[in-house]
Amino acid sequence: MHDLDPEHAAVEQLVGLPVADVERDLILATLRETGGNRTHAANLLGIAIRTLRNKINSYGAEGYEVPEPPQGSVS
C-alpha cells in the first residue's frame, strides 16, 4: 500500500458510504463553518439556496441538529 496525500486519504475514508450520508454530513459541516449562514453555505457548496433549505428541513425532520442562522438573518 502506498502513502496517500491528505486529500486522497480523506476521499478514501468516504468509499463505501451512502452518498446521501456524505452529502448530509458535508452540508451540516458547511453550515457549522459558516455560522449557520445558509446563503454563504449554498454558495460554497455550489447549490441553490432553495435546495439547501429543502435539505435542511428534511434533516431537521429526521432529528439531525441543524445550525441556526445568524441573528437578524432571513436566510
N, C-alpha and C positions, 0 to 999 in steps of 0.2 A: 504494500500500500504506500502511496506517495503522499507527501505533505501537501495540503491544500491551503491556499491563501484564505484569509478570514471570510471574504465574500462567498467563496465556493463552499467553505466549511458550513456557513450559515444555511446555504441552499441545500446542502446535503442533509441537514437536520430536518428539512421540510419534506423530504422524499417519503412517500407513503402516507402522508397526512391528507385528509379530505380537503379539497380546495376551499370549500365553504368555511372550514375551521381556520385555515390560514388567512383567508380574506377577513373574517371577523376579527381575528387577533391583530392583524395589520391595521384595520380601521380603528379599533379601540386604542391601540398603541399610538396611532397618529393623533387621535383626539386627545389623549393624555399629553402628548408632546406639544400640542397647540393650545393647551389650557382649555379645551372644550370648544374652541372656535371652529364651528362647522364649515364656514366658508373657506378658511385657510386650510383645514384638513382636506376638504374636497379638492381644492386646487393642488395640494401636494400629491394627492392620490390620483389625480387626473380623471376624476369622476364628477358628474353633475351633482349639485347640491341637493336636488330632489332625490337622486339615487341614494345619496348618503343619508338623508333624512328617513327615507323608507327603510334602509338597513338598520339605522339607529332605533327606529320604532320597533322593528322586528326583534332586535337584540334585547331591548328593554322588556318586551313581552315574554321573551324566553328566560328572563331573570338575570341577564348579564348587567353588570354595573357600567353605565354609560356616563362618562364625564359630563358635567353640566356646562352649558355655555357660560361665557363670562357675564358678570352682572351688567345689565343695561343693553345687552346684545339681543337682537331679534333673530339671530341665526339658529 
